[in-house]
């Protein structure tokens, strides 16, 4: 089976996106849900821009701190600054790995 078919048909169905459902259950009041979603979007955007400017690599789910009371997120692993991720034994070519 080709890798792309196995990824699409076997692996991705085992891990469906659920973060949006977590927001709905955690912030059940509409105003709180909206504030949390806006806070998440803003802080993710800011950290993505700052990370791009300073060459912050290695940004994945294990290196992101998420505040479950406000929706803010912060990137916490700064060992790959200034494009150091490109110098690793297996270079990091994808700067931000939160997508499939």
N, CA, C and O atoms as CSV, one atom per row, in Angstrom:
chain,resi,resn,atom,element,x,y,z
A,1,UNK,N,N,0.851,-1.179,0.000
A,1,UNK,CA,C,0.000,0.000,0.000
A,1,UNK,C,C,0.895,1.240,0.000
A,1,UNK,O,O,1.795,1.343,0.834
A,2,UNK,N,N,0.670,2.172,-0.908
A,2,UNK,CA,C,1.471,3.410,-0.926
A,2,UNK,C,C,1.311,4.196,0.378
A,2,UNK,O,O,0.266,4.149,1.027
A,3,UNK,N,N,2.367,4.912,0.740
A,3,UNK,CA,C,2.361,5.647,2.008
A,3,UNK,C,C,1.251,6.681,2.088
A,3,UNK,O,O,0.629,6.832,3.139
A,4,UNK,N,N,0.988,7.397,0.999
A,4,UNK,CA,C,-0.043,8.431,1.052
A,4,UNK,C,C,-1.435,7.823,1.229
A,4,UNK,O,O,-2.282,8.411,1.900
A,5,UNK,N,N,-1.675,6.669,0.645
A,5,UNK,CA,C,-2.968,6.000,0.807
A,5,UNK,C,C,-3.100,5.461,2.223
A,5,UNK,O,O,-4.165,5.561,2.833
A,6,UNK,N,N,-2.007,4.883,2.752
A,6,UNK,CA,C,-2.056,4.362,4.117
A,6,UNK,C,C,-2.294,5.496,5.112
A,6,UNK,O,O,-3.064,5.337,6.059
A,7,UNK,N,N,-1.637,6.640,4.903
A,7,UNK,CA,C,-1.842,7.788,5.788
A,7,UNK,C,C,-3.291,8.242,5.760
A,7,UNK,O,O,-3.907,8.452,6.806
A,8,UNK,N,N,-3.833,8.393,4.553
A,8,UNK,CA,C,-5.197,8.913,4.397
A,8,UNK,C,C,-6.259,7.924,4.871
A,8,UNK,O,O,-7.223,8.324,5.524
A,9,UNK,N,N,-6.098,6.651,4.555
A,9,UNK,CA,C,-7.149,5.668,4.825
A,9,UNK,C,C,-7.011,4.935,6.148
A,9,UNK,O,O,-8.012,4.470,6.692
A,10,UNK,N,N,-5.804,4.819,6.682
A,10,UNK,CA,C,-5.594,4.029,7.897
A,10,UNK,C,C,-5.238,4.872,9.125
A,10,UNK,O,O,-5.811,4.692,10.200
A,11,UNK,N,N,-4.302,5.778,8.955
A,11,UNK,CA,C,-3.765,6.480,10.126
A,11,UNK,C,C,-4.611,7.685,10.516
A,11,UNK,O,O,-4.981,7.816,11.683
A,12,UNK,N,N,-4.928,8.567,9.574
A,12,UNK,CA,C,-5.690,9.778,9.913
A,12,UNK,C,C,-7.066,9.487,10.508
A,12,UNK,O,O,-7.486,10.221,11.402
A,13,UNK,N,N,-7.798,8.452,10.060
A,13,UNK,CA,C,-9.079,8.165,10.712
A,13,UNK,C,C,-8.946,7.766,12.181
A,13,UNK,O,O,-9.903,7.894,12.945
A,14,UNK,N,N,-7.773,7.285,12.582
A,14,UNK,CA,C,-7.568,6.915,13.990
A,14,UNK,C,C,-7.394,8.143,14.880
A,14,UNK,O,O,-7.563,8.052,16.096
A,15,UNK,N,N,-7.055,9.295,14.286
A,15,UNK,CA,C,-6.803,10.520,15.040
A,15,UNK,C,C,-7.611,11.681,14.456
A,15,UNK,O,O,-7.038,12.578,13.837
A,16,UNK,N,N,-8.922,11.673,14.642
A,16,UNK,CA,C,-9.737,12.750,14.065
A,16,UNK,C,C,-9.508,14.069,14.814
A,16,UNK,O,O,-9.157,14.051,15.993
A,17,UNK,N,N,-9.702,15.206,14.146
A,17,UNK,CA,C,-9.558,16.499,14.816
A,17,UNK,C,C,-10.637,16.679,15.885
A,17,UNK,O,O,-11.828,16.540,15.606
A,18,UNK,N,N,-10.205,16.990,17.117
A,18,UNK,CA,C,-11.174,17.146,18.215
A,18,UNK,C,C,-10.966,18.425,19.017
A,18,UNK,O,O,-11.717,18.696,19.954
A,19,UNK,N,N,-9.954,19.214,18.659
A,19,UNK,CA,C,-9.667,20.416,19.438
A,19,UNK,C,C,-10.846,21.374,19.442
A,19,UNK,O,O,-11.130,21.995,20.467
A,20,UNK,N,N,-11.532,21.503,18.329
A,20,UNK,CA,C,-12.690,22.399,18.263
A,20,UNK,C,C,-13.805,21.920,19.189
A,20,UNK,O,O,-14.536,22.739,19.746
A,21,UNK,N,N,-13.945,20.611,19.360
A,21,UNK,CA,C,-14.958,20.076,20.289
A,21,UNK,C,C,-14.570,20.357,21.732
A,21,UNK,O,O,-15.433,20.608,22.572
A,22,UNK,N,N,-13.275,20.317,22.021
A,22,UNK,CA,C,-12.816,20.622,23.368
A,22,UNK,C,C,-13.186,22.049,23.734
A,22,UNK,O,O,-13.617,22.306,24.858
A,23,UNK,N,N,-13.025,22.983,22.800
A,23,UNK,CA,C,-13.403,24.374,23.054
A,23,UNK,C,C,-14.899,24.474,23.363
A,23,UNK,O,O,-15.299,25.206,24.268
A,24,UNK,N,N,-15.703,23.756,22.632
A,24,UNK,CA,C,-17.158,23.805,22.853
A,24,UNK,C,C,-17.546,23.263,24.223
A,24,UNK,O,O,-18.419,23.829,24.881
A,25,UNK,N,N,-16.920,22.187,24.662
A,25,UNK,CA,C,-17.280,21.610,25.963
A,25,UNK,C,C,-16.659,22.379,27.123
A,25,UNK,O,O,-17.269,22.478,28.188
A,26,UNK,N,N,-15.470,22.921,26.941
A,26,UNK,CA,C,-14.790,23.631,28.028
A,26,UNK,C,C,-15.366,25.025,28.240
A,26,UNK,O,O,-15.525,25.471,29.376
A,27,UNK,N,N,-15.675,25.703,27.158
A,27,UNK,CA,C,-16.207,27.061,27.231
A,27,UNK,C,C,-17.634,27.030,26.705
A,27,UNK,O,O,-17.892,27.405,25.562
A,28,UNK,N,N,-18.555,26.582,27.545
A,28,UNK,CA,C,-19.936,26.378,27.096
A,28,UNK,C,C,-20.708,27.689,26.928
A,28,UNK,O,O,-21.662,27.743,26.152
A,29,UNK,N,N,-20.314,28.734,27.636
A,29,UNK,CA,C,-20.975,30.035,27.461
A,29,UNK,C,C,-20.433,30.680,26.183
A,29,UNK,O,O,-19.219,30.725,25.986
A,30,UNK,N,N,-21.313,31.178,25.315
A,30,UNK,CA,C,-20.862,31.710,24.022
A,30,UNK,C,C,-19.785,32.794,24.120
A,30,UNK,O,O,-18.837,32.794,23.334
A,31,UNK,N,N,-19.920,33.710,25.069
A,31,UNK,CA,C,-18.924,34.780,25.192
A,31,UNK,C,C,-17.569,34.227,25.625
A,31,UNK,O,O,-16.533,34.670,25.129
A,32,UNK,N,N,-17.567,33.275,26.536
A,32,UNK,CA,C,-16.321,32.654,26.988
A,32,UNK,C,C,-15.682,31.858,25.854
A,32,UNK,O,O,-14.465,31.896,25.673
A,33,UNK,N,N,-16.500,31.141,25.095
A,33,UNK,CA,C,-15.994,30.380,23.945
A,33,UNK,C,C,-15.337,31.323,22.938
A,33,UNK,O,O,-14.250,31.044,22.431
A,34,UNK,N,N,-16.005,32.441,22.654
A,34,UNK,CA,C,-15.477,33.396,21.689
A,34,UNK,C,C,-14.158,33.990,22.169
A,34,UNK,O,O,-13.204,34.087,21.398
A,35,UNK,N,N,-14.098,34.393,23.458
A,35,UNK,CA,C,-12.859,34.953,24.012
A,35,UNK,C,C,-11.711,33.951,23.931
A,35,UNK,O,O,-10.593,34.310,23.561
A,36,UNK,N,N,-11.986,32.703,24.274
A,36,UNK,CA,C,-10.947,31.677,24.249
A,36,UNK,C,C,-10.471,31.405,22.827
A,36,UNK,O,O,-9.271,31.260,22.594
A,37,UNK,N,N,-11.395,31.336,21.878
A,37,UNK,CA,C,-11.004,31.090,20.482
A,37,UNK,C,C,-10.199,32.256,19.923
A,37,UNK,O,O,-9.229,32.049,19.193
A,38,UNK,N,N,-10.594,33.478,20.261
A,38,UNK,CA,C,-9.848,34.646,19.796
A,38,UNK,C,C,-8.464,34.674,20.447
A,38,UNK,O,O,-7.471,34.964,19.780
A,39,UNK,N,N,-8.396,34.376,21.740
A,39,UNK,CA,C,-7.106,34.343,22.437
A,39,UNK,C,C,-6.189,33.293,21.815
A,39,UNK,O,O,-5.003,33.548,21.608
A,40,UNK,N,N,-6.730,32.122,21.518
A,40,UNK,CA,C,-5.925,31.077,20.883
A,40,UNK,C,C,-5.444,31.516,19.503
A,40,UNK,O,O,-4.272,31.341,19.169
A,41,UNK,N,N,-6.333,32.079,18.709
A,41,UNK,CA,C,-5.960,32.506,17.361
A,41,UNK,C,C,-4.901,33.603,17.400
A,41,UNK,O,O,-3.939,33.570,16.633
A,42,UNK,N,N,-5.077,34.571,18.292
A,42,UNK,CA,C,-4.130,35.682,18.366
A,42,UNK,C,C,-2.762,35.227,18.858
A,42,UNK,O,O,-1.744,35.574,18.260
A,43,UNK,N,N,-2.726,34.455,19.938
A,43,UNK,CA,C,-1.436,34.031,20.483
A,43,UNK,C,C,-0.731,33.057,19.540
A,43,UNK,O,O,0.495,33.084,19.434
A,44,UNK,N,N,-1.476,32.210,18.865
A,44,UNK,CA,C,-0.860,31.307,17.890
A,44,UNK,C,C,-0.272,32.100,16.729
A,44,UNK,O,O,0.827,31.801,16.262
A,45,UNK,N,N,-0.996,33.100,16.267
A,45,UNK,CA,C,-0.498,33.928,15.164
A,45,UNK,C,C,0.750,34.700,15.576
A,45,UNK,O,O,1.718,34.762,14.819
A,46,UNK,N,N,0.733,35.286,16.767
A,46,UNK,CA,C,1.891,36.051,17.226
A,46,UNK,C,C,3.102,35.148,17.377
A,46,UNK,O,O,4.190,35.493,16.915
A,47,UNK,N,N,2.932,33.990,18.022
A,47,UNK,CA,C,4.056,33.078,18.200
A,47,UNK,C,C,4.551,32.531,16.870
A,47,UNK,O,O,5.745,32.272,16.723
A,48,UNK,N,N,3.673,32.351,15.911
A,48,UNK,CA,C,4.098,31.887,14.590
A,48,UNK,C,C,4.957,32.943,13.912
A,48,UNK,O,O,5.975,32.617,13.302
A,49,UNK,N,N,4.553,34.211,14.014
A,49,UNK,CA,C,5.337,35.288,13.412
A,49,UNK,C,C,6.670,35.464,14.126
A,49,UNK,O,O,7.712,35.574,13.481
A,50,UNK,N,N,6.642,35.491,15.448
A,50,UNK,CA,C,7.881,35.645,16.219
A,50,UNK,C,C,8.810,34.462,15.928
A,50,UNK,O,O,10.013,34.638,15.736
A,51,UNK,N,N,8.241,33.267,15.899
A,51,UNK,CA,C,9.048,32.089,15.610
A,51,UNK,C,C,9.680,32.145,14.241
A,51,UNK,O,O,10.826,31.731,14.070
A,52,UNK,N,N,8.957,32.645,13.268
A,52,UNK,CA,C,9.510,32.770,11.919
A,52,UNK,C,C,10.640,33.798,11.887
A,52,UNK,O,O,11.657,33.581,11.228
A,53,UNK,N,N,10.470,34.905,12.587
A,53,UNK,CA,C,11.473,35.968,12.589
A,53,UNK,C,C,12.771,35.504,13.239
A,53,UNK,O,O,13.853,35.759,12.710
A,54,UNK,N,N,12.673,34.820,14.387
A,54,UNK,CA,C,13.886,34.396,15.100
A,54,UNK,C,C,14.346,33.000,14.689
A,54,UNK,O,O,15.312,32.484,15.252
A,55,UNK,N,N,13.678,32.385,13.728
A,55,UNK,CA,C,14.097,31.078,13.249
A,55,UNK,C,C,13.813,29.965,14.230
A,55,UNK,O,O,14.594,29.020,14.341
A,56,UNK,N,N,12.708,30.063,14.942
A,56,UNK,CA,C,12.341,29.047,15.919
A,56,UNK,C,C,11.827,27.819,15.190
A,56,UNK,O,O,10.818,27.873,14.488
A,57,UNK,N,N,12.525,26.725,15.365
A,57,UNK,CA,C,12.105,25.472,14.743
A,57,UNK,C,C,11.482,24.558,15.775
A,57,UNK,O,O,11.277,24.957,16.922
A,58,UNK,N,N,11.186,23.360,15.382
A,58,UNK,CA,C,10.717,22.318,16.283
A,58,UNK,C,C,9.428,22.703,16.997
A,58,UNK,O,O,9.279,22.442,18.191
A,59,UNK,N,N,8.495,23.321,16.276
A,59,UNK,CA,C,7.224,23.712,16.880
A,59,UNK,C,C,6.178,22.658,16.556
A,59,UNK,O,O,5.629,22.631,15.454
A,60,UNK,N,N,5.911,21.807,17.508
A,60,UNK,CA,C,4.899,20.765,17.361
A,60,UNK,C,C,4.157,20.629,18.676
A,60,UNK,O,O,4.432,21.368,19.621
A,61,UNK,N,N,3.234,19.709,18.748
A,61,UNK,CA,C,2.350,19.592,19.904
A,61,UNK,C,C,3.038,19.429,21.240
A,61,UNK,O,O,2.495,19.850,22.261
A,62,UNK,N,N,4.213,18.833,21.268
A,62,UNK,CA,C,4.924,18.641,22.531
A,62,UNK,C,C,5.626,19.911,23.009
A,62,UNK,O,O,6.010,20.003,24.175
A,63,UNK,N,N,5.796,20.876,22.129
A,63,UNK,CA,C,6.508,22.103,22.474
A,63,UNK,C,C,5.602,23.315,22.559
A,63,UNK,O,O,6.069,24.450,22.461
A,64,UNK,N,N,4.330,23.088,22.737
A,64,UNK,CA,C,3.389,24.195,22.839
A,64,UNK,C,C,2.650,24.085,24.168
A,64,UNK,O,O,2.036,23.062,24.471
A,65,UNK,N,N,2.718,25.134,24.939
A,65,UNK,CA,C,2.027,25.199,26.225
A,65,UNK,C,C,0.693,25.886,25.985
A,65,UNK,O,O,0.638,26.973,25.410
A,66,UNK,N,N,-0.370,25.249,26.425
A,66,UNK,CA,C,-1.719,25.755,26.200
A,66,UNK,C,C,-2.379,26.052,27.535
A,66,UNK,O,O,-2.408,25.190,28.414
A,67,UNK,N,N,-2.905,27.248,27.700
A,67,UNK,CA,C,-3.600,27.634,28.927
A,67,UNK,C,C,-5.078,27.271,28.776
A,67,UNK,O,O,-5.797,27.895,27.995
A,68,UNK,N,N,-5.521,26.276,29.513
A,68,UNK,CA,C,-6.900,25.780,29.369
A,68,UNK,C,C,-7.935,26.677,30.024
A,68,UNK,O,O,-9.130,26.406,29.912
A,69,UNK,N,N,-7.513,27.743,30.709
A,69,UNK,CA,C,-8.484,28.650,31.308
A,69,UNK,C,C,-8.756,29.871,30.434
A,69,UNK,O,O,-9.811,30.496,30.544
A,70,UNK,N,N,-7.796,30.211,29.558
A,70,UNK,CA,C,-7.980,31.411,28.738
A,70,UNK,C,C,-7.894,31.140,27.239
A,70,UNK,O,O,-8.383,31.943,26.444
A,71,UNK,N,N,-7.291,30.039,26.843
A,71,UNK,CA,C,-7.125,29.739,25.426
A,71,UNK,C,C,-5.797,30.193,24.856
A,71,UNK,O,O,-5.526,29.954,23.679
A,72,UNK,N,N,-4.958,30.846,25.657
A,72,UNK,CA,C,-3.654,31.305,25.176
A,72,UNK,C,C,-2.717,30.132,24.921
A,72,UNK,O,O,-2.815,29.093,25.575
A,73,UNK,N,N,-1.818,30.305,23.976
A,73,UNK,CA,C,-0.778,29.299,23.777
A,73,UNK,C,C,0.575,29.983,23.698
A,73,UNK,O,O,0.678,31.140,23.290
A,74,UNK,N,N,1.619,29.248,24.097
A,74,UNK,CA,C,2.984,29.747,24.098
A,74,UNK,C,C,3.883,28.617,23.615
A,74,UNK,O,O,3.722,27.470,24.031
A,75,UNK,N,N,4.819,28.936,22.748
A,75,UNK,CA,C,5.807,27.954,22.323
A,75,UNK,C,C,6.904,27.931,23.374
A,75,UNK,O,O,7.449,28.977,23.727
A,76,UNK,N,N,7.234,26.736,23.882
A,76,UNK,CA,C,8.095,26.657,25.051
A,76,UNK,C,C,9.484,26.093,24.798
A,76,UNK,O,O,10.326,26.173,25.692
A,77,UNK,N,N,9.768,25.536,23.644
A,77,UNK,CA,C,11.079,24.935,23.397
A,77,UNK,C,C,11.910,25.884,22.551
A,77,UNK,O,O,11.633,26.075,21.367
A,78,UNK,N,N,12.926,26.478,23.161
A,78,UNK,CA,C,13.741,27.457,22.449
A,78,UNK,C,C,15.137,26.925,22.145
A,78,UNK,O,O,16.072,27.707,21.976
A,79,UNK,N,N,15.286,25.606,22.072
A,79,UNK,CA,C,16.602,25.039,21.783
A,79,UNK,C,C,16.915,25.031,20.291
A,79,UNK,O,O,18.041,24.713,19.908
A,80,UNK,N,N,15.959,25.369,19.446
A,80,UNK,CA,C,16.182,25.383,17.993
A,80,UNK,C,C,16.012,26.782,17.414
A,80,UNK,O,O,15.371,26.953,16.377
A,81,UNK,N,N,16.584,27.781,18.079
A,81,UNK,CA,C,16.499,29.155,17.571
A,81,UNK,C,C,17.449,29.377,16.403
A,81,UNK,O,O,18.390,28.613,16.193
A,82,UNK,N,N,17.186,30.429,15.655
A,82,UNK,CA,C,18.041,30.892,14.563
A,82,UNK,C,C,18.277,29.800,13.523
A,82,UNK,O,O,19.400,29.585,13.068
A,83,UNK,N,N,17.195,29.117,13.157
A,83,UNK,CA,C,17.209,28.065,12.138
A,83,UNK,C,C,18.160,26.919,12.458
A,83,UNK,O,O,18.691,26.274,11.555
A,84,UNK,N,N,18.371,26.671,13.738
A,84,UNK,CA,C,19.202,25.535,14.148
A,84,UNK,C,C,18.581,24.215,13.694
A,84,UNK,O,O,19.293,23.234,13.479
A,85,UNK,N,N,17.252,24.189,13.549
A,85,UNK,CA,C,16.577,22.976,13.107
A,85,UNK,C,C,17.006,22.530,11.722
A,85,UNK,O,O,16.883,21.354,11.382
A,86,UNK,N,N,17.505,23.455,10.924
A,86,UNK,CA,C,18.001,23.096,9.590
A,86,UNK,C,C,19.362,22.420,9.659
A,86,UNK,O,O,19.792,21.807,8.682
A,87,UNK,N,N,20.056,22.521,10.805
A,87,UNK,CA,C,21.387,21.937,10.970
A,87,UNK,C,C,21.351,20.554,11.612
A,87,UNK,O,O,22.396,19.921,11.759
A,88,UNK,N,N,20.166,20.071,11.998
A,88,UNK,CA,C,20.056,18.774,12.659
A,88,UNK,C,C,20.407,17.642,11.699
A,88,UNK,O,O,20.454,17.828,10.483
A,89,UNK,N,N,20.654,16.460,12.274
A,89,UNK,CA,C,20.976,15.287,11.452
A,89,UNK,C,C,19.887,15.037,10.418
A,89,UNK,O,O,20.172,14.711,9.265
A,90,UNK,N,N,18.639,15.193,10.840
A,90,UNK,CA,C,17.500,15.128,9.932
A,90,UNK,C,C,16.874,16.520,9.950
A,90,UNK,O,O,16.087,16.819,10.848
A,91,UNK,N,N,17.201,17.376,8.987
A,91,UNK,CA,C,16.757,18.778,9.032
A,91,UNK,C,C,15.237,18.922,9.073
A,91,UNK,O,O,14.499,18.151,8.459
A,92,UNK,N,N,14.798,19.935,9.815
A,92,UNK,CA,C,13.379,20.252,9.896
A,92,UNK,C,C,13.034,21.190,8.755
A,92,UNK,O,O,13.391,22.368,8.774
A,93,UNK,N,N,12.349,20.668,7.780
A,93,UNK,CA,C,12.008,21.472,6.603
A,93,UNK,C,C,10.655,22.129,6.737
A,93,UNK,O,O,10.388,23.125,6.065
A,94,UNK,N,N,9.781,21.590,7.598
A,94,UNK,CA,C,8.446,22.156,7.816
A,94,UNK,C,C,8.523,22.996,9.081
A,94,UNK,O,O,8.774,22.447,10.154
A,95,UNK,N,N,8.316,24.316,8.997
A,95,UNK,CA,C,8.509,25.173,10.161
A,95,UNK,C,C,7.442,25.034,11.248
A,95,UNK,O,O,7.708,25.352,12.407
A,96,UNK,N,N,6.258,24.574,10.903
A,96,UNK,CA,C,5.171,24.542,11.888
A,96,UNK,C,C,4.325,23.313,11.620
A,96,UNK,O,O,3.637,23.255,10.600
A,97,UNK,N,N,4.358,22.334,12.505
A,97,UNK,CA,C,3.757,21.045,12.223
A,97,UNK,C,C,2.473,20.781,12.991
A,97,UNK,O,O,2.371,19.760,13.671
A,98,UNK,N,N,1.515,21.647,12.907
A,98,UNK,CA,C,0.245,21.401,13.573
A,98,UNK,C,C,-0.849,21.034,12.568
A,98,UNK,O,O,-2.026,20.977,12.923
A,99,UNK,N,N,-0.469,20.791,11.346
A,99,UNK,CA,C,-1.436,20.377,10.343
A,99,UNK,C,C,-1.156,18.937,9.955
A,99,UNK,O,O,-0.093,18.402,10.270
A,100,UNK,N,N,-2.094,18.313,9.280
A,100,UNK,CA,C,-1.884,16.937,8.840
A,100,UNK,C,C,-0.861,16.932,7.720
A,100,UNK,O,O,-0.528,15.871,7.193
